[in-house]
Amino acid sequence: MVYGPGTGRTAEYERVVYGTARQPQFHQRVVRVNEEPFQLNTTEYNCDRCDVSITPGEAAVAWTVWRADRSEPAPWEHEYLL
């Protein structure tokens, strides 16, 4: 739990999965800008937090955070990590 009772904030939970980055697939590398899709390269991922490149075979971490008043997100990490 990231935040708990008595902190004045809604409790948050996290799931952290460590692994090795898989080869990116085309459907994972599409971004939308003003509703227009743009295909990114499939040679790497980019960290959502710091935008550093993550290449296939590198150690990587998938981090999911959700609020206690919402249901836990479905597992997605192994689509990106070995």
PDB file of N, CA, C and O in Angstrom:
ATOM      1  N   MET A   1       0.853  -1.169   0.000  1.00  0.00           N
ATOM      2  CA  MET A   1       0.000   0.000   0.000  1.00  0.00           C
ATOM      3  C   MET A   1       0.902   1.236   0.000  1.00  0.00           C
ATOM      4  O   MET A   1       1.843   1.332   0.788  1.00  0.00           O
ATOM      5  N   VAL A   2       0.604   2.161  -0.880  1.00  0.00           N
ATOM      6  CA  VAL A   2       1.392   3.379  -0.982  1.00  0.00           C
ATOM      7  C   VAL A   2       0.954   4.385   0.073  1.00  0.00           C
ATOM      8  O   VAL A   2       1.791   4.926   0.796  1.00  0.00           O
ATOM      9  N   TYR A   3      -0.346   4.643   0.170  1.00  0.00           N
ATOM     10  CA  TYR A   3      -0.892   5.526   1.198  1.00  0.00           C
ATOM     11  C   TYR A   3      -1.909   4.731   1.996  1.00  0.00           C
ATOM     12  O   TYR A   3      -2.651   3.924   1.437  1.00  0.00           O
ATOM     13  N   GLY A   4      -1.943   4.955   3.282  1.00  0.00           N
ATOM     14  CA  GLY A   4      -2.845   4.184   4.116  1.00  0.00           C
ATOM     15  C   GLY A   4      -3.748   5.055   4.963  1.00  0.00           C
ATOM     16  O   GLY A   4      -3.751   6.279   4.835  1.00  0.00           O
ATOM     17  N   PRO A   5      -4.515   4.412   5.830  1.00  0.00           N
ATOM     18  CA  PRO A   5      -5.412   5.137   6.716  1.00  0.00           C
ATOM     19  C   PRO A   5      -4.645   6.159   7.560  1.00  0.00           C
ATOM     20  O   PRO A   5      -3.508   5.918   7.965  1.00  0.00           O
ATOM     21  N   GLY A   6      -5.280   7.288   7.813  1.00  0.00           N
ATOM     22  CA  GLY A   6      -4.687   8.310   8.660  1.00  0.00           C
ATOM     23  C   GLY A   6      -3.784   9.286   7.925  1.00  0.00           C
ATOM     24  O   GLY A   6      -3.241  10.200   8.546  1.00  0.00           O
ATOM     25  N   THR A   7      -3.607   9.116   6.614  1.00  0.00           N
ATOM     26  CA  THR A   7      -2.741  10.020   5.864  1.00  0.00           C
ATOM     27  C   THR A   7      -3.528  11.173   5.235  1.00  0.00           C
ATOM     28  O   THR A   7      -2.943  12.126   4.721  1.00  0.00           O
ATOM     29  N   GLY A   8      -4.862  11.074   5.283  1.00  0.00           N
ATOM     30  CA  GLY A   8      -5.686  12.104   4.667  1.00  0.00           C
ATOM     31  C   GLY A   8      -5.797  11.949   3.162  1.00  0.00           C
ATOM     32  O   GLY A   8      -6.347  12.822   2.490  1.00  0.00           O
ATOM     33  N   ARG A   9      -5.289  10.863   2.626  1.00  0.00           N
ATOM     34  CA  ARG A   9      -5.345  10.612   1.187  1.00  0.00           C
ATOM     35  C   ARG A   9      -6.041   9.288   0.937  1.00  0.00           C
ATOM     36  O   ARG A   9      -6.048   8.409   1.799  1.00  0.00           O
ATOM     37  N   THR A  10      -6.621   9.149  -0.236  1.00  0.00           N
ATOM     38  CA  THR A  10      -7.211   7.867  -0.619  1.00  0.00           C
ATOM     39  C   THR A  10      -6.094   6.843  -0.734  1.00  0.00           C
ATOM     40  O   THR A  10      -5.057   7.113  -1.340  1.00  0.00           O
ATOM     41  N   ALA A  11      -6.302   5.679  -0.157  1.00  0.00           N
ATOM     42  CA  ALA A  11      -5.275   4.636  -0.201  1.00  0.00           C
ATOM     43  C   ALA A  11      -4.978   4.248  -1.644  1.00  0.00           C
ATOM     44  O   ALA A  11      -5.878   4.182  -2.481  1.00  0.00           O
ATOM     45  N   GLU A  12      -3.724   3.997  -1.915  1.00  0.00           N
ATOM     46  CA  GLU A  12      -3.290   3.536  -3.218  1.00  0.00           C
ATOM     47  C   GLU A  12      -2.514   2.235  -3.032  1.00  0.00           C
ATOM     48  O   GLU A  12      -1.832   2.039  -2.026  1.00  0.00           O
ATOM     49  N   TYR A  13      -2.629   1.361  -4.011  1.00  0.00           N
ATOM     50  CA  TYR A  13      -1.909   0.098  -4.012  1.00  0.00           C
ATOM     51  C   TYR A  13      -1.003   0.055  -5.223  1.00  0.00           C
ATOM     52  O   TYR A  13      -1.229   0.766  -6.203  1.00  0.00           O
ATOM     53  N   GLU A  14       0.009  -0.767  -5.158  1.00  0.00           N
ATOM     54  CA  GLU A  14       0.899  -0.898  -6.301  1.00  0.00           C
ATOM     55  C   GLU A  14       1.253  -2.353  -6.528  1.00  0.00           C
ATOM     56  O   GLU A  14       1.266  -3.169  -5.606  1.00  0.00           O
ATOM     57  N   ARG A  15       1.540  -2.653  -7.788  1.00  0.00           N
ATOM     58  CA  ARG A  15       2.017  -3.975  -8.184  1.00  0.00           C
ATOM     59  C   ARG A  15       3.298  -3.727  -8.982  1.00  0.00           C
ATOM     60  O   ARG A  15       3.292  -2.956  -9.941  1.00  0.00           O
ATOM     61  N   VAL A  16       4.380  -4.370  -8.595  1.00  0.00           N
ATOM     62  CA  VAL A  16       5.676  -4.197  -9.252  1.00  0.00           C
ATOM     63  C   VAL A  16       6.122  -5.562  -9.764  1.00  0.00           C
ATOM     64  O   VAL A  16       6.200  -6.530  -9.007  1.00  0.00           O
ATOM     65  N   VAL A  17       6.415  -5.621 -11.066  1.00  0.00           N
ATOM     66  CA  VAL A  17       6.864  -6.867 -11.679  1.00  0.00           C
ATOM     67  C   VAL A  17       8.216  -6.612 -12.342  1.00  0.00           C
ATOM     68  O   VAL A  17       8.351  -5.724 -13.184  1.00  0.00           O
ATOM     69  N   TYR A  18       9.207  -7.400 -11.953  1.00  0.00           N
ATOM     70  CA  TYR A  18      10.549  -7.291 -12.522  1.00  0.00           C
ATOM     71  C   TYR A  18      10.702  -8.336 -13.611  1.00  0.00           C
ATOM     72  O   TYR A  18      10.171  -9.440 -13.495  1.00  0.00           O
ATOM     73  N   GLY A  19      11.421  -7.996 -14.661  1.00  0.00           N
ATOM     74  CA  GLY A  19      11.639  -8.959 -15.733  1.00  0.00           C
ATOM     75  C   GLY A  19      12.616  -8.435 -16.756  1.00  0.00           C
ATOM     76  O   GLY A  19      13.409  -7.531 -16.493  1.00  0.00           O
ATOM     77  N   THR A  20      12.535  -9.028 -17.927  1.00  0.00           N
ATOM     78  CA  THR A  20      13.374  -8.657 -19.061  1.00  0.00           C
ATOM     79  C   THR A  20      12.457  -8.173 -20.173  1.00  0.00           C
ATOM     80  O   THR A  20      11.445  -8.808 -20.467  1.00  0.00           O
ATOM     81  N   ALA A  21      12.807  -7.052 -20.792  1.00  0.00           N
ATOM     82  CA  ALA A  21      11.959  -6.469 -21.830  1.00  0.00           C
ATOM     83  C   ALA A  21      11.840  -7.411 -23.025  1.00  0.00           C
ATOM     84  O   ALA A  21      12.838  -7.937 -23.518  1.00  0.00           O
ATOM     85  N   ARG A  22      10.612  -7.614 -23.479  1.00  0.00           N
ATOM     86  CA  ARG A  22      10.339  -8.386 -24.689  1.00  0.00           C
ATOM     87  C   ARG A  22      10.574  -7.506 -25.914  1.00  0.00           C
ATOM     88  O   ARG A  22      10.828  -6.309 -25.785  1.00  0.00           O
ATOM     89  N   GLN A  23      10.489  -8.101 -27.095  1.00  0.00           N
ATOM     90  CA  GLN A  23      10.541  -7.344 -28.343  1.00  0.00           C
ATOM     91  C   GLN A  23       9.213  -6.602 -28.494  1.00  0.00           C
ATOM     92  O   GLN A  23       8.158  -7.236 -28.451  1.00  0.00           O
ATOM     93  N   PRO A  24       9.233  -5.283 -28.670  1.00  0.00           N
ATOM     94  CA  PRO A  24       7.981  -4.539 -28.837  1.00  0.00           C
ATOM     95  C   PRO A  24       7.208  -4.978 -30.076  1.00  0.00           C
ATOM     96  O   PRO A  24       7.792  -5.311 -31.108  1.00  0.00           O
ATOM     97  N   GLN A  25       5.897  -4.972 -29.953  1.00  0.00           N
ATOM     98  CA  GLN A  25       5.002  -5.290 -31.063  1.00  0.00           C
ATOM     99  C   GLN A  25       4.432  -3.987 -31.624  1.00  0.00           C
ATOM    100  O   GLN A  25       4.370  -2.983 -30.915  1.00  0.00           O
ATOM    101  N   PHE A  26       4.019  -3.998 -32.884  1.00  0.00           N
ATOM    102  CA  PHE A  26       3.508  -2.777 -33.506  1.00  0.00           C
ATOM    103  C   PHE A  26       2.356  -2.158 -32.718  1.00  0.00           C
ATOM    104  O   PHE A  26       2.312  -0.941 -32.540  1.00  0.00           O
ATOM    105  N   HIS A  27       1.421  -2.987 -32.244  1.00  0.00           N
ATOM    106  CA  HIS A  27       0.247  -2.446 -31.537  1.00  0.00           C
ATOM    107  C   HIS A  27       0.611  -1.789 -30.208  1.00  0.00           C
ATOM    108  O   HIS A  27      -0.170  -0.998 -29.681  1.00  0.00           O
ATOM    109  N   GLN A  28       1.782  -2.103 -29.662  1.00  0.00           N
ATOM    110  CA  GLN A  28       2.225  -1.498 -28.412  1.00  0.00           C
ATOM    111  C   GLN A  28       2.909  -0.153 -28.633  1.00  0.00           C
ATOM    112  O   GLN A  28       3.144   0.584 -27.675  1.00  0.00           O
ATOM    113  N   ARG A  29       3.220   0.165 -29.842  1.00  0.00           N
ATOM    114  CA  ARG A  29       4.034   1.338 -30.143  1.00  0.00           C
ATOM    115  C   ARG A  29       3.276   2.366 -30.978  1.00  0.00           C
ATOM    116  O   ARG A  29       3.856   2.996 -31.862  1.00  0.00           O
ATOM    117  N   VAL A  30       1.999   2.535 -30.705  1.00  0.00           N
ATOM    118  CA  VAL A  30       1.182   3.536 -31.377  1.00  0.00           C
ATOM    119  C   VAL A  30       0.768   4.585 -30.357  1.00  0.00           C
ATOM    120  O   VAL A  30       0.265   4.252 -29.284  1.00  0.00           O
ATOM    121  N   VAL A  31       0.977   5.843 -30.691  1.00  0.00           N
ATOM    122  CA  VAL A  31       0.508   6.937 -29.849  1.00  0.00           C
ATOM    123  C   VAL A  31      -0.477   7.763 -30.664  1.00  0.00           C
ATOM    124  O   VAL A  31      -0.417   7.782 -31.893  1.00  0.00           O
ATOM    125  N   ARG A  32      -1.377   8.440 -29.975  1.00  0.00           N
ATOM    126  CA  ARG A  32      -2.343   9.303 -30.653  1.00  0.00           C
ATOM    127  C   ARG A  32      -2.100  10.743 -30.244  1.00  0.00           C
ATOM    128  O   ARG A  32      -1.988  11.057 -29.060  1.00  0.00           O
ATOM    129  N   VAL A  33      -2.022  11.608 -31.235  1.00  0.00           N
ATOM    130  CA  VAL A  33      -1.884  13.038 -31.030  1.00  0.00           C
ATOM    131  C   VAL A  33      -3.029  13.681 -31.784  1.00  0.00           C
ATOM    132  O   VAL A  33      -3.133  13.544 -33.003  1.00  0.00           O
ATOM    133  N   ASN A  34      -3.902  14.393 -31.052  1.00  0.00           N
ATOM    134  CA  ASN A  34      -5.103  14.976 -31.656  1.00  0.00           C
ATOM    135  C   ASN A  34      -5.892  13.928 -32.436  1.00  0.00           C
ATOM    136  O   ASN A  34      -6.378  14.179 -33.539  1.00  0.00           O
ATOM    137  N   GLU A  35      -6.004  12.747 -31.829  1.00  0.00           N
ATOM    138  CA  GLU A  35      -6.749  11.609 -32.389  1.00  0.00           C
ATOM    139  C   GLU A  35      -6.094  10.986 -33.618  1.00  0.00           C
ATOM    140  O   GLU A  35      -6.662  10.063 -34.202  1.00  0.00           O
ATOM    141  N   GLU A  36      -4.941  11.450 -34.022  1.00  0.00           N
ATOM    142  CA  GLU A  36      -4.219  10.872 -35.157  1.00  0.00           C
ATOM    143  C   GLU A  36      -3.211   9.849 -34.647  1.00  0.00           C
ATOM    144  O   GLU A  36      -2.402  10.170 -33.777  1.00  0.00           O
ATOM    145  N   PRO A  37      -3.242   8.609 -35.177  1.00  0.00           N
ATOM    146  CA  PRO A  37      -2.274   7.606 -34.734  1.00  0.00           C
ATOM    147  C   PRO A  37      -0.904   7.826 -35.375  1.00  0.00           C
ATOM    148  O   PRO A  37      -0.800   8.152 -36.558  1.00  0.00           O
ATOM    149  N   PHE A  38       0.135   7.642 -34.573  1.00  0.00           N
ATOM    150  CA  PHE A  38       1.513   7.702 -35.045  1.00  0.00           C
ATOM    151  C   PHE A  38       2.216   6.436 -34.601  1.00  0.00           C
ATOM    152  O   PHE A  38       2.188   6.080 -33.423  1.00  0.00           O
ATOM    153  N   GLN A  39       2.845   5.757 -35.546  1.00  0.00           N
ATOM    154  CA  GLN A  39       3.563   4.523 -35.250  1.00  0.00           C
ATOM    155  C   GLN A  39       4.974   4.859 -34.775  1.00  0.00           C
ATOM    156  O   GLN A  39       5.718   5.546 -35.475  1.00  0.00           O
ATOM    157  N   LEU A  40       5.343   4.380 -33.595  1.00  0.00           N
ATOM    158  CA  LEU A  40       6.705   4.525 -33.085  1.00  0.00           C
ATOM    159  C   LEU A  40       7.512   3.315 -33.531  1.00  0.00           C
ATOM    160  O   LEU A  40       6.945   2.313 -33.967  1.00  0.00           O
ATOM    161  N   ASN A  41       8.821   3.404 -33.425  1.00  0.00           N
ATOM    162  CA  ASN A  41       9.653   2.269 -33.846  1.00  0.00           C
ATOM    163  C   ASN A  41       9.462   1.098 -32.892  1.00  0.00           C
ATOM    164  O   ASN A  41       9.049   1.269 -31.746  1.00  0.00           O
ATOM    165  N   THR A  42       9.768  -0.080 -33.385  1.00  0.00           N
ATOM    166  CA  THR A  42       9.606  -1.286 -32.570  1.00  0.00           C
ATOM    167  C   THR A  42      10.946  -1.858 -32.127  1.00  0.00           C
ATOM    168  O   THR A  42      11.057  -3.052 -31.849  1.00  0.00           O
ATOM    169  N   THR A  43      11.963  -1.000 -32.062  1.00  0.00           N
ATOM    170  CA  THR A  43      13.275  -1.460 -31.593  1.00  0.00           C
ATOM    171  C   THR A  43      13.465  -1.223 -30.104  1.00  0.00           C
ATOM    172  O   THR A  43      14.442  -1.693 -29.520  1.00  0.00           O
ATOM    173  N   GLU A  44      12.534  -0.493 -29.480  1.00  0.00           N
ATOM    174  CA  GLU A  44      12.676  -0.141 -28.069  1.00  0.00           C
ATOM    175  C   GLU A  44      11.331   0.239 -27.479  1.00  0.00           C
ATOM    176  O   GLU A  44      10.367   0.503 -28.198  1.00  0.00           O
ATOM    177  N   TYR A  45      11.287   0.262 -26.163  1.00  0.00           N
ATOM    178  CA  TYR A  45      10.197   0.883 -25.420  1.00  0.00           C
ATOM    179  C   TYR A  45      10.751   2.187 -24.856  1.00  0.00           C
ATOM    180  O   TYR A  45      11.956   2.434 -24.921  1.00  0.00           O
ATOM    181  N   ASN A  46       9.885   3.011 -24.309  1.00  0.00           N
ATOM    182  CA  ASN A  46      10.325   4.220 -23.615  1.00  0.00           C
ATOM    183  C   ASN A  46       9.697   4.208 -22.237  1.00  0.00           C
ATOM    184  O   ASN A  46       8.506   3.930 -22.095  1.00  0.00           O
ATOM    185  N   CYS A  47      10.488   4.505 -21.224  1.00  0.00           N
ATOM    186  CA  CYS A  47       9.985   4.557 -19.858  1.00  0.00           C
ATOM    187  C   CYS A  47       8.897   5.625 -19.770  1.00  0.00           C
ATOM    188  O   CYS A  47       9.102   6.759 -20.204  1.00  0.00           O
ATOM    189  N   ASP A  48       7.744   5.268 -19.210  1.00  0.00           N
ATOM    190  CA  ASP A  48       6.657   6.230 -19.042  1.00  0.00           C
ATOM    191  C   ASP A  48       7.018   7.330 -18.063  1.00  0.00           C
ATOM    192  O   ASP A  48       6.452   8.422 -18.118  1.00  0.00           O
ATOM    193  N   ARG A  49       7.932   7.059 -17.189  1.00  0.00           N
ATOM    194  CA  ARG A  49       8.284   8.036 -16.155  1.00  0.00           C
ATOM    195  C   ARG A  49       9.380   9.003 -16.601  1.00  0.00           C
ATOM    196  O   ARG A  49       9.282  10.207 -16.363  1.00  0.00           O
ATOM    197  N   CYS A  50      10.432   8.472 -17.252  1.00  0.00           N
ATOM    198  CA  CYS A  50      11.580   9.335 -17.588  1.00  0.00           C
ATOM    199  C   CYS A  50      11.920   9.348 -19.072  1.00  0.00           C
ATOM    200  O   CYS A  50      12.834  10.065 -19.481  1.00  0.00           O
ATOM    201  N   ASP A  51      11.211   8.576 -19.889  1.00  0.00           N
ATOM    202  CA  ASP A  51      11.372   8.509 -21.339  1.00  0.00           C
ATOM    203  C   ASP A  51      12.698   7.888 -21.792  1.00  0.00           C
ATOM    204  O   ASP A  51      13.037   7.988 -22.971  1.00  0.00           O
ATOM    205  N   VAL A  52      13.450   7.257 -20.902  1.00  0.00           N
ATOM    206  CA  VAL A  52      14.688   6.594 -21.311  1.00  0.00           C
ATOM    207  C   VAL A  52      14.330   5.370 -22.169  1.00  0.00           C
ATOM    208  O   VAL A  52      13.284   4.753 -21.963  1.00  0.00           O
ATOM    209  N   SER A  53      15.186   5.025 -23.116  1.00  0.00           N
ATOM    210  CA  SER A  53      14.968   3.867 -23.981  1.00  0.00           C
ATOM    211  C   SER A  53      15.177   2.571 -23.207  1.00  0.00           C
ATOM    212  O   SER A  53      16.091   2.460 -22.391  1.00  0.00           O
ATOM    213  N   ILE A  54      14.316   1.593 -23.476  1.00  0.00           N
ATOM    214  CA  ILE A  54      14.443   0.251 -22.903  1.00  0.00           C
ATOM    215  C   ILE A  54      14.454  -0.701 -24.085  1.00  0.00           C
ATOM    216  O   ILE A  54      13.448  -0.825 -24.783  1.00  0.00           O
ATOM    217  N   THR A  55      15.569  -1.373 -24.323  1.00  0.00           N
ATOM    218  CA  THR A  55      15.683  -2.252 -25.480  1.00  0.00           C
ATOM    219  C   THR A  55      15.402  -3.700 -25.080  1.00  0.00           C
ATOM    220  O   THR A  55      15.590  -4.079 -23.925  1.00  0.00           O
ATOM    221  N   PRO A  56      14.950  -4.505 -26.043  1.00  0.00           N
ATOM    222  CA  PRO A  56      14.674  -5.913 -25.746  1.00  0.00           C
ATOM    223  C   PRO A  56      15.890  -6.598 -25.137  1.00  0.00           C
ATOM    224  O   PRO A  56      17.021  -6.402 -25.582  1.00  0.00           O
ATOM    225  N   GLY A  57      15.636  -7.399 -24.119  1.00  0.00           N
ATOM    226  CA  GLY A  57      16.698  -8.110 -23.426  1.00  0.00           C
ATOM    227  C   GLY A  57      17.225  -7.398 -22.196  1.00  0.00           C
ATOM    228  O   GLY A  57      17.926  -8.001 -21.384  1.00  0.00           O
ATOM    229  N   GLU A  58      16.895  -6.114 -22.046  1.00  0.00           N
ATOM    230  CA  GLU A  58      17.334  -5.370 -20.863  1.00  0.00           C
ATOM    231  C   GLU A  58      16.424  -5.664 -19.668  1.00  0.00           C
ATOM    232  O   GLU A  58      15.243  -5.976 -19.824  1.00  0.00           O
ATOM    233  N   ALA A  59      17.002  -5.555 -18.486  1.00  0.00           N
ATOM    234  CA  ALA A  59      16.203  -5.657 -17.267  1.00  0.00           C
ATOM    235  C   ALA A  59      15.226  -4.484 -17.245  1.00  0.00           C
ATOM    236  O   ALA A  59      15.584  -3.358 -17.592  1.00  0.00           O
ATOM    237  N   ALA A  60      13.993  -4.758 -16.834  1.00  0.00           N
ATOM    238  CA  ALA A  60      12.969  -3.715 -16.808  1.00  0.00           C
ATOM    239  C   ALA A  60      11.989  -3.991 -15.677  1.00  0.00           C
ATOM    240  O   ALA A  60      11.922  -5.102 -15.149  1.00  0.00           O
ATOM    241  N   VAL A  61      11.232  -2.965 -15.316  1.00  0.00           N
ATOM    242  CA  VAL A  61      10.242  -3.070 -14.247  1.00  0.00           C
ATOM    243  C   VAL A  61       8.920  -2.516 -14.763  1.00  0.00           C
ATOM    244  O   VAL A  61       8.882  -1.448 -15.374  1.00  0.00           O
ATOM    245  N   ALA A  62       7.838  -3.247 -14.515  1.00  0.00           N
ATOM    246  CA  ALA A  62       6.490  -2.764 -14.820  1.00  0.00           C
ATOM    247  C   ALA A  62       5.847  -2.385 -13.493  1.00  0.00           C
ATOM    248  O   ALA A  62       5.807  -3.191 -12.563  1.00  0.00           O
ATOM    249  N   TRP A  63       5.349  -1.169 -13.410  1.00  0.00           N
ATOM    250  CA  TRP A  63       4.807  -0.642 -12.155  1.00  0.00           C
ATOM    251  C   TRP A  63       3.374  -0.185 -12.396  1.00  0.00           C
ATOM    252  O   TRP A  63       3.118   0.646 -13.268  1.00  0.00           O
ATOM    253  N   THR A  64       2.457  -0.722 -11.630  1.00  0.00           N
ATOM    254  CA  THR A  64       1.044  -0.376 -11.737  1.00  0.00           C
ATOM    255  C   THR A  64       0.581   0.165 -10.398  1.00  0.00           C
ATOM    256  O   THR A  64       0.841  -0.445  -9.360  1.00  0.00           O
ATOM    257  N   VAL A  65      -0.104   1.306 -10.408  1.00  0.00           N
ATOM    258  CA  VAL A  65      -0.638   1.919  -9.193  1.00  0.00           C
ATOM    259  C   VAL A  65      -2.123   2.162  -9.407  1.00  0.00           C
ATOM    260  O   VAL A  65      -2.531   2.607 -10.480  1.00  0.00           O
ATOM    261  N   TRP A  66      -2.944   1.872  -8.385  1.00  0.00           N
ATOM    262  CA  TRP A  66      -4.369   2.143  -8.465  1.00  0.00           C
ATOM    263  C   TRP A  66      -4.892   2.563  -7.102  1.00  0.00           C
ATOM    264  O   TRP A  66      -4.314   2.242  -6.064  1.00  0.00           O
ATOM    265  N   ARG A  67      -5.987   3.283  -7.134  1.00  0.00           N
ATOM    266  CA  ARG A  67      -6.618   3.761  -5.894  1.00  0.00           C
ATOM    267  C   ARG A  67      -7.475   2.672  -5.277  1.00  0.00           C
ATOM    268  O   ARG A  67      -8.019   1.821  -5.981  1.00  0.00           O
ATOM    269  N   ALA A  68      -7.591   2.705  -3.963  1.00  0.00           N
ATOM    270  CA  ALA A  68      -8.353   1.686  -3.244  1.00  0.00           C
ATOM    271  C   ALA A  68      -9.834   1.726  -3.583  1.00  0.00           C
ATOM    272  O   ALA A  68     -10.529   0.724  -3.413  1.00  0.00           O
ATOM    273  N   ASP A  69     -10.331   2.863  -4.061  1.00  0.00           N
ATOM    274  CA  ASP A  69     -11.750   2.935  -4.409  1.00  0.00           C
ATOM    275  C   ASP A  69     -12.014   2.464  -5.843  1.00  0.00           C
ATOM    276  O   ASP A  69     -13.128   2.608  -6.346  1.00  0.00           O
ATOM    277  N   ARG A  70     -11.014   1.915  -6.490  1.00  0.00           N
ATOM    278  CA  ARG A  70     -11.134   1.340  -7.837  1.00  0.00           C
ATOM    279  C   ARG A  70     -10.694  -0.114  -7.766  1.00  0.00           C
ATOM    280  O   ARG A  70     -10.001  -0.506  -6.827  1.00  0.00           O
ATOM    281  N   SER A  71     -11.086  -0.911  -8.738  1.00  0.00           N
ATOM    282  CA  SER A  71     -10.661  -2.308  -8.727  1.00  0.00           C
ATOM    283  C   SER A  71      -9.232  -2.429  -9.266  1.00  0.00           C
ATOM    284  O   SER A  71      -8.765  -1.581 -10.026  1.00  0.00           O
ATOM    285  N   GLU A  72      -8.570  -3.471  -8.865  1.00  0.00           N
ATOM    286  CA  GLU A  72      -7.202  -3.711  -9.302  1.00  0.00           C
ATOM    287  C   GLU A  72      -7.171  -3.920 -10.816  1.00  0.00           C
ATOM    288  O   GLU A  72      -7.975  -4.691 -11.339  1.00  0.00           O
ATOM    289  N   PRO A  73      -6.262  -3.252 -11.531  1.00  0.00           N
ATOM    290  CA  PRO A  73      -6.165  -3.448 -12.979  1.00  0.00           C
ATOM    291  C   PRO A  73      -5.789  -4.879 -13.331  1.00  0.00           C
ATOM    292  O   PRO A  73      -5.070  -5.551 -12.591  1.00  0.00           O
ATOM    293  N   ALA A  74      -6.286  -5.327 -14.469  1.00  0.00           N
ATOM    294  CA  ALA A  74      -5.940  -6.672 -14.939  1.00  0.00           C
ATOM    295  C   ALA A  74      -4.440  -6.759 -15.195  1.00  0.00           C
ATOM    296  O   ALA A  74      -3.822  -5.761 -15.566  1.00  0.00           O
ATOM    297  N   PRO A  75      -3.851  -7.924 -15.006  1.00  0.00           N
ATOM    298  CA  PRO A  75      -2.427  -8.083 -15.286  1.00  0.00           C
ATOM    299  C   PRO A  75      -2.131  -7.780 -16.758  1.00  0.00           C
ATOM    300  O   PRO A  75      -2.859  -8.222 -17.647  1.00  0.00           O
ATOM    301  N   TRP A  76      -1.087  -7.045 -17.002  1.00  0.00           N
ATOM    302  CA  TRP A  76      -0.672  -6.670 -18.352  1.00  0.00           C
ATOM    303  C   TRP A  76       0.830  -6.809 -18.531  1.00  0.00           C
ATOM    304  O   TRP A  76       1.337  -6.772 -19.652  1.00  0.00           O
ATOM    305  N   GLU A  77       1.538  -6.968 -17.423  1.00  0.00           N
ATOM    306  CA  GLU A  77       2.989  -6.854 -17.403  1.00  0.00           C
ATOM    307  C   GLU A  77       3.699  -7.867 -18.301  1.00  0.00           C
ATOM    308  O   GLU A  77       4.717  -7.541 -18.912  1.00  0.00           O
ATOM    309  N   HIS A  78       3.177  -9.086 -18.387  1.00  0.00           N
ATOM    310  CA  HIS A  78       3.891 -10.114 -19.126  1.00  0.00           C
ATOM    311  C   HIS A  78       3.729  -9.978 -20.644  1.00  0.00           C
ATOM    312  O   HIS A  78       4.338 -10.730 -21.405  1.00  0.00           O
ATOM    313  N   GLU A  79       2.912  -9.025 -21.079  1.00  0.00           N
ATOM    314  CA  GLU A  79       2.869  -8.707 -22.500  1.00  0.00           C
ATOM    315  C   GLU A  79       4.151  -7.932 -22.890  1.00  0.00           C
ATOM    316  O   GLU A  79       4.542  -7.908 -24.057  1.00  0.00           O
ATOM    317  N   TYR A  80       4.781  -7.312 -21.903  1.00  0.00           N
ATOM    318  CA  TYR A  80       5.982  -6.488 -22.127  1.00  0.00           C
ATOM    319  C   TYR A  80       7.247  -7.091 -21.552  1.00  0.00           C
ATOM    320  O   TYR A  80       8.349  -6.763 -21.990  1.00  0.00           O
ATOM    321  N   LEU A  81       7.097  -7.975 -20.568  1.00  0.00           N
ATOM    322  CA  LEU A  81       8.257  -8.548 -19.873  1.00  0.00           C
ATOM    323  C   LEU A  81       8.284 -10.059 -19.957  1.00  0.00           C
ATOM    324  O   LEU A  81       7.244 -10.717 -19.964  1.00  0.00           O
ATOM    325  N   LEU A  82       9.489 -10.597 -20.020  1.00  0.00           N
ATOM    326  CA  LEU A  82       9.670 -12.064 -19.940  1.00  0.00           C
ATOM    327  C   LEU A  82       9.781 -12.447 -18.481  1.00  0.00           C
ATOM    328  O   LEU A  82       9.937 -13.625 -18.162  1.00  0.00           O
TER     329      LEU A  82
END
